[in-house]
Amino acid sequence: SALLIDLGDGMSFKRGRDFSASLGLVPRQYSTGGRERLLGISKRGNGYLRKLLVHGARAAFRYVKDKTDALSLWIKKLSIT
């Protein structure tokens, strides 16, 4: 799968956010003088994999729309935050 090819064994990433940042899925951060600013999504890295992950997340949110099981409620809770 494209994810396994890009991730490898995962040991090169300390945290999940580091992997997300390598794909350009998290906002760029600009900090100076103790002030933090989050800029737009960087969109760097593997664009194909980023597209697959975004479409997969959208499909998951659409699928759980009317469901009430524990996993569906957890996914719905993610969309609120």
N, C-alpha and C positions, 0 to 999 in steps of 0.2 A: 504494500500500500504506500501511497505517497507520504503519509505521516511517518511511517517507519523509516523510510529512506531519509527523510529530512531530520528526524529525531535521532536516529542511530541508537546507541545504547542509552542515551539520555544523560550520561555522566558528565558531559561538557556543560550542563546547565545546573547551577546551584539551586534555583527555584523555578517553579512553573512560570512565574512572571518573566524570567530570563528567556525562556523558550518563546513565550508570547511576544516579547520584544524583538526576538530574532525574526519573527514573521511579520512584524509591523502591526500587531493587533492591539497594542497598548499605546496610549498617548506619549508623545515625546515630552521629556521633562527638561525645563530650563530653570536652573537655580542659580541665584547670585545674591550675595549679601544676606543670606538667611531667608530670602523670599523664594518661594517655589511657584513656578508657573507650569501648568500642563498645556502643551500645544496640541495640535491635531494629530491624528493617527499618522505614523511615519510611512506606512505602506512599503517598507523595505522588505527584503527577504523574498521567499518563494510565493509569488502571487497566485499560482495555481493552488497551492495548499491552503493559503489564506482564504481563497474563494470557496474551496470545499468545506472548510470549517465554518465559515459564515453561513453558507447555505444549509449545512447540517444543523446548525443552531436554530436557524429560522424554521426549519422543518420540525424540529423538536418542539418549539414553542407553539407552532400551529397544531401539532398532533395532540398536545395536552390541554388544549383550550377548554374542553368540556369534561375532562377527567378529574377524579377526586382521590386517586390512590396516592400513596406517600411519595413516590418518585415524581408524579405529575405535580403535586403540590410544591415539592422542592424546586422543580424547574420553573414553576410560576413565580415562586418567591425570588428566584434569580432575576427575573425580568423587572421586578419592583425596585431592586437596589441599583 
